[in-house]
């Protein structure tokens, strides 16, 4: 695996991060839509800085706080951000999100949290932090989002499909409702594996869509259209 991933308008170095660049995360960054009047964004567990940079590229007038607990990942995210054209939009913060005390709440929050909870772990502590919700459970995450998000705001989260029922339960308890979802599968011949969802306190009809990444060994038109502004070879 390369120690960097070259996008059209920025470069992501990832050799110090347990959470590498994935197609699924890129889909989340390209697909998420901010409220029209959003100005302040929070990226919880920013890893390499990928999602913050994708949002900054698409939304020129927003300011982003990118919070990361792991020191190696924080240093790498800071490097990636400071060497991009979007460095003035993003502030990289080394902190546990449980201790993050901003001056004001946010218009929009994005998170690609650890996928696993109460499952077999690696011997690598850094990988465990990135992939297992040992330090921050899904219920704790939703509660923190609730405390850091404006009542009129919304948040975007990526999870494996088998955890969506759990997420919906925690969100409903805090009066968050899905307003837009994207189910992701490798192809039309494969089952859905992940889902990106946007939640809000506004009760409205949820717009649901399905994205197939490839068909017959090639990226689908939907994937190409979604990632065309970011992927170097699209």
HELIX and SHEET records of a PDB file:
HELIX    1   1 UNK A   23  UNK A   31  1                                   9    
HELIX    2   2 UNK A   50  UNK A   58  1                                   9    
HELIX    3   3 UNK A   71  UNK A   82  1                                  12    
HELIX    4   4 UNK A   87  UNK A   89  5                                   3    
HELIX    5   5 UNK A   97  UNK A   99  5                                   3    
HELIX    6   6 UNK A  125  UNK A  131  1                                   7    
HELIX    7   7 UNK A  138  UNK A  148  1                                  11    
HELIX    8   8 UNK A  161  UNK A  163  5                                   3    
HELIX    9   9 UNK A  164  UNK A  173  1                                  10    
HELIX   10  10 UNK A  221  UNK A  227  1                                   7    
SHEET    1   A 2 UNK A   4  UNK A   6  0                                        
SHEET    2   A 2 UNK A  11  UNK A  13 -1                                        
SHEET    1   B 8 UNK A  90  UNK A  94  0                                        
SHEET    2   B 8 UNK A  63  UNK A  68  1                                        
SHEET    3   B 8 UNK A  40  UNK A  44  1                                        
SHEET    4   B 8 UNK A 106  UNK A 111  1                                        
SHEET    5   B 8 UNK A 149  UNK A 160  1                                        
SHEET    6   B 8 UNK A 192  UNK A 200 -1                                        
SHEET    7   B 8 UNK A 177  UNK A 185 -1                                        
SHEET    8   B 8 UNK A 207  UNK A 212  1                                        
SHEET    1   C 2 UNK A 214  UNK A 215  0                                        
SHEET    2   C 2 UNK A 218  UNK A 219 -1                                        
END                                                                             
